[in-house]
Amino acid sequence: MEKVLADVYLKTFYDQLAFGAFVMLIPLAITILIEAVTAMIYALVRGLNVKTILLSVLIANVMSYPIIITLSAALSYRYSFVPLEILVVCIECAIISNVAKIDIKEGAILSIVINVVSFSLPWIF
């Protein structure tokens, strides 16, 4: 009997967990790339320290991503999208402001800008 694609599956829980983690890292990496480029441009335009801004955006994404994935899995993503995005902006604003040592207003603007760009970019292409 010939094997078909449906016959190939991950047999153990650890295989499934490793595959799931790998699949989740791809969107995180894409988000970090988009937001890092946006944050770098923002920092250059606003005269901010590019290295600390990039570091703060990286930390903010790594910390907020698992929270959002967990909450969106627990809630209906269709109806919780706006509240979850507001939560992301708030979390990232606090992290960016603290790590980069910038004003909370500047951190909020940066967080809004990078999240709007990272959300809208896939819709453009």
Contact map, one row per residue, 1 for C-alpha under 8 A:
11100000000000000000000000000000000000000000000000000000000000000000000000000000000000000000000000000000000000000000000000000
11110000000000000000000000000000000000000000000000000000000000000000000000000000000000000000000000000000000000000000000000000
11111011000000000000000000000000000000000000000000000000000000000000000000000000000000000000000000000000000000000000000000000
01111111000000000000000000000000000000000000000000000000000000000000000000000000000000000000000000000000000000000000000000000
00111111000000000000000000000000000000000000000000000000000000000000000000000000000000000000000000000000000000000000000000000
00011111100000000000000000000000000000000000000000000000000000000000000000000000000000000000000000000000000000000000000000000
00111111100000000000000000000000000000000000000000000000000000000000000000000000000000000000000000000000000000000000000000000
00111111110000000000000000000000000000000000000000000000000000000000000000000000000000000000000000000000000000000000000000000
00000111111000000000000000000000000000000000000000000000000000000000000000000000000000000000000000000000000000000000000000000
00000001111110110000000000000000000000000000000000000000000000000000000000000000000000000000000000000000000000000000000000000
00000000111110110000000000000000000000000000000000000000000000000000000000000000000000000000000000000000000000000000000000000
00000000011111110000000000000000000000000000000000000000000000000000000000000000000000000000000000000000000000000000000000000
00000000011111111000000000000000000000000000000000000000000000000000000000000000000000000000000000000000000000000000000000000
00000000000111111100000000000000000000000000000000000000000000000000000000000000000000000000000000000000000000000000000000000
00000000011111111110000000000000000000000000000000000000000000000000000000000000000000000000000000000000000000000000000000000
00000000011111111111000000000000000000000000000000000000000000000000000000000000000000000000000000000000000000000000000000000
00000000000011111111100000000000000000000000000000000000000000000000000000000000000000000000000000000000000000000000000000000
00000000000001111111110000000000000000000000000000000000000000000000000000000000000000000000000000000000000000000000000000000
00000000000000111111111000000000000000000000000000000000000000000000000000000000000000000000000000000000000000000000000000000
00000000000000011111111100000000000000000000000000000000000000000000000000000000000000000000000000000000000000000000000000000
00000000000000001111111110000000000000000000000000000000000000000000000000000000000000000000000000000000000000000000000000000
00000000000000000111111111000000000000000000000000000000000000000000000000000000000000000000000000000000000000000000000000000
00000000000000000011111111100000000000000000000000000000000000000000000000000000000000000000000000000000000000000000000000000
00000000000000000001111111110000000000000000000000000000000000000000000000000000000000000000000000000000000000000000000000000
00000000000000000000111111111000000000000000000000000000000000000000000000000000000000000000000000000000000000000000000000000
00000000000000000000011111111100000000000000000000000000000000000000000000000000000000000000000000000000000000000000000000000
00000000000000000000001111111110000000000000000000000000000000000000000000000000000000000000000000000000000000000000000000000
00000000000000000000000111111111000000000000000000000000000011001000000000000000000000000000000000000000000000000000000000000
00000000000000000000000011111111100000000000000000000000000000000000000000000000000000000000000000000000000000000000000000000
00000000000000000000000001111111110000000000000000000000000000000000000000000000000000000000000000000000000000000000000000000
00000000000000000000000000111111111000000000000000000000000000000000000000000000000000000000000000000000000000000000010000000
00000000000000000000000000011111111100000000000000000000110010000000000000000000000000000000000000000000000000000000000000000
00000000000000000000000000001111111110000000000000000000000000000000000000000000000000000000000000000000000000000000000000000
00000000000000000000000000000111111111000000000000000000000000000000000000000000000000000000000000000000000000000100110000000
00000000000000000000000000000011111111100000000000000000100000000000000000000000000000000000000000000000000000000110110000000
00000000000000000000000000000001111111110000000000000100110000000000000000000000000000000000000000000000000000000000000000000
00000000000000000000000000000000111111111000000000000000000000000000000000000000000000000000000000000000000000000000000000000
00000000000000000000000000000000011111111100000000000000000000000000000000000000000000000000000000000000000000001100100000000
00000000000000000000000000000000001111111110000000001100100000000000000000000000000000000000000000000000000001000100000000000
00000000000000000000000000000000000111111111000001001100000000000000000000000000000000000000000000000000000000000000000000000
00000000000000000000000000000000000011111111100000000000000000000000000000000000000000000000000000000000000000000000000000000
00000000000000000000000000000000000001111111110000000000000000000000000000000000000000000000000000000000000001000000000000000
00000000000000000000000000000000000000111111111111001000000000000000000000000000000000000000000000000000000000000000000000000
00000000000000000000000000000000000000011111111111000000000000000000000000000000000000000000000000000000000000000000000000000
00000000000000000000000000000000000000001111111100000000000000000000000000000000000000000000000000000000000000000000000000000
00000000000000000000000000000000000000000111111100000000000000000000000000000000000000000000000000000000000000000000000000000
00000000000000000000000000000000000000000011111110000000000000000000000000000000000000000000000000000000000000000000000000000
00000000000000000000000000000000000000000011111111001000000000000000000000000000000000000000000000000000000000000000000000000
00000000000000000000000000000000000000000011001111111000000000000000000000000000000000000000000000000000000000000000000000000
00000000000000000000000000000000000000010011000111111100000000000000000000000000000000000000000000000000000000000000000000000
00000000000000000000000000000000000000000000000011111110000000000000000000000000000000000000000000000000000000000000000000000
00000000000000000000000000000000000000000000000011111111000000000000000000000000000000000000000000110000000000000000000000000
00000000000000000000000000000000000000110010000111111111100000000000000000000000000000000000000100010000000000000000000000000
00000000000000000000000000000000000100110000000001111111110000000000000000000000000000000000000000000000000000000000000000000
00000000000000000000000000000000000000000000000000111111111000000000000000000000000000000000000000110000000000000000000000000
00000000000000000000000000000000000000000000000000011111111100000000000000000000000000000000001110110000000000000000000000000
00000000000000000000000000000001001100100000000000001111111110000000000000000000000000000001000100000000000000000000000000000
00000000000000000000000000000001000100000000000000000111111111000000000000000000000000000000000000000000000000000000000000000
00000000000000000000000000000000000000000000000000000011111111100000000000000000000000000000001000000000000000000000000000000
00000000000000000000000000000000000000000000000000000001111111110000000000000000000000000011001100000000000000000000000000000
00000000000000000000000000010001000000000000000000000000111111111000000000000000000000000001000000000000000000000000000000000
00000000000000000000000000010000000000000000000000000000011111111100000000000000000000000000000000000000000000000000000000000
00000000000000000000000000000000000000000000000000000000001111111110000000000000000000000000000000000000000000000000000000000
00000000000000000000000000000000000000000000000000000000000111111111000000000000000000010011000000000000000000000000000000000
00000000000000000000000000010000000000000000000000000000000011111111100000000000000000000000000000000000000000000000000000000
00000000000000000000000000000000000000000000000000000000000001111111110000000000000000000000000000000000000000000000000000000
00000000000000000000000000000000000000000000000000000000000000111111111000000000000000000000000000000000000000000000000000000
00000000000000000000000000000000000000000000000000000000000000011111111100000000000100010000000000000000000000000000000000000
00000000000000000000000000000000000000000000000000000000000000001111111110000000000000000000000000000000000000000000000000000
00000000000000000000000000000000000000000000000000000000000000000111111111000000000000000000000000000000000000000000000000000
00000000000000000000000000000000000000000000000000000000000000000011111111100000000100000000000000000000000000000000000000000
00000000000000000000000000000000000000000000000000000000000000000001111111111001100100000000000000000000000000000000000000000
00000000000000000000000000000000000000000000000000000000000000000000111111111000000000000000000000000000000000000000000000000
00000000000000000000000000000000000000000000000000000000000000000000011111110000000000000000000000000000000000000000000000000
00000000000000000000000000000000000000000000000000000000000000000000001111111001000000000000000000000000000000000000000000000
00000000000000000000000000000000000000000000000000000000000000000000000111111111000000000000000000000000000000000000000000000
00000000000000000000000000000000000000000000000000000000000000000000000110111111100000000000000000000000000000000000000000000
00000000000000000000000000000000000000000000000000000000000000000000000000011111100000000000000000000000000000000000000000000
00000000000000000000000000000000000000000000000000000000000000000000000000011111110000000000000000000000000000000000000000000
00000000000000000000000000000000000000000000000000000000000000000000000100111111111100000000000000000000000000000000000000000
00000000000000000000000000000000000000000000000000000000000000000000000100001111111110000000000000000000000000000000000000000
00000000000000000000000000000000000000000000000000000000000000000000000000000011111111000000000000000000000000000000000000000
00000000000000000000000000000000000000000000000000000000000000000000000000000001111111100000000000000000000000000000000000000
00000000000000000000000000000000000000000000000000000000000000000001001100000001111111110000000000000000000000000000000000000
00000000000000000000000000000000000000000000000000000000000000000000000000000000111111111000000000000000000000000000000000000
00000000000000000000000000000000000000000000000000000000000000000000000000000000011111111100000000000000000000000000000000000
00000000000000000000000000000000000000000000000000000000000000000000000000000000001111111110000000000000000000000000000000000
00000000000000000000000000000000000000000000000000000000000000010001000000000000000111111111000000000000000000000000000000000
00000000000000000000000000000000000000000000000000000000000000000000000000000000000011111111100000000000000100110010000000000
00000000000000000000000000000000000000000000000000000000000000000000000000000000000001111111110000000000000100100000000000000
00000000000000000000000000000000000000000000000000000000000100010000000000000000000000111111111000000000000000000000000000000
00000000000000000000000000000000000000000000000000000000100110010000000000000000000000011111111100000000000000100000000000000
00000000000000000000000000000000000000000000000000000000000000000000000000000000000000001111111110000001001101100000000000000
00000000000000000000000000000000000000000000000000000000000000000000000000000000000000000111111111000001001100000000000000000
00000000000000000000000000000000000000000000000000000001001100000000000000000000000000000011111111100000000000000000000000000
00000000000000000000000000000000000000000000000000001001100100000000000000000000000000000001111111111100001000100000000000000
00000000000000000000000000000000000000000000000000000001000000000000000000000000000000000000111111111111011100000000000000000
00000000000000000000000000000000000000000000000000000000000000000000000000000000000000000000011111111100000000000000000000000
00000000000000000000000000000000000000000000000000010011000000000000000000000000000000000000001111111000000000000000000000000
00000000000000000000000000000000000000000000000000011011000000000000000000000000000000000000000111111100000000000000000000000
00000000000000000000000000000000000000000000000000000000000000000000000000000000000000000000000111111110000000000000000000000
00000000000000000000000000000000000000000000000000000000000000000000000000000000000000000000000111011111011000000000000000000
00000000000000000000000000000000000000000000000000000000000000000000000000000000000000000000000010001111111000000000000000000
00000000000000000000000000000000000000000000000000000000000000000000000000000000000000000000110010000111111100000000000000000
00000000000000000000000000000000000000000000000000000000000000000000000000000000000000000000000000000011111110000000000000000
00000000000000000000000000000000000000000000000000000000000000000000000000000000000000000000000010000111111111000000000000000
00000000000000000000000000000000000000000000000000000000000000000000000000000000000000000000110110000111111111100000000000000
00000000000000000000000000000000000000000000000000000000000000000000000000000000000000001100110010000001111111110000000000000
00000000000000000000000000000000000000000000000000000000000000000000000000000000000000000000000000000000111111111000000000000
00000000000000000000000000000000000000100100000000000000000000000000000000000000000000000000100000000000011111111100000000000
00000000000000000000000000000000000000000000000000000000000000000000000000000000000000001101100100000000001111111110000000000
00000000000000000000000000000000000000000000000000000000000000000000000000000000000000001000000000000000000111111111000000000
00000000000000000000000000000000000001000000000000000000000000000000000000000000000000000000000000000000000011111111100000000
00000000000000000000000000000000011001100000000000000000000000000000000000000000000000000000000000000000000001111111110000000
00000000000000000000000000000000001000000000000000000000000000000000000000000000000000001000000000000000000000111111111000000
00000000000000000000000000000000000000000000000000000000000000000000000000000000000000000000000000000000000000011111111100000
00000000000000000000000000000000011001000000000000000000000000000000000000000000000000000000000000000000000000001111111110000
00000000000000000000000000000010011000000000000000000000000000000000000000000000000000000000000000000000000000000111111111000
00000000000000000000000000000000000000000000000000000000000000000000000000000000000000000000000000000000000000000011111111100
00000000000000000000000000000000000000000000000000000000000000000000000000000000000000000000000000000000000000000001111111110
00000000000000000000000000000000000000000000000000000000000000000000000000000000000000000000000000000000000000000000111111111
00000000000000000000000000000000000000000000000000000000000000000000000000000000000000000000000000000000000000000000011111111
00000000000000000000000000000000000000000000000000000000000000000000000000000000000000000000000000000000000000000000001111111
00000000000000000000000000000000000000000000000000000000000000000000000000000000000000000000000000000000000000000000000111111
00000000000000000000000000000000000000000000000000000000000000000000000000000000000000000000000000000000000000000000000011111
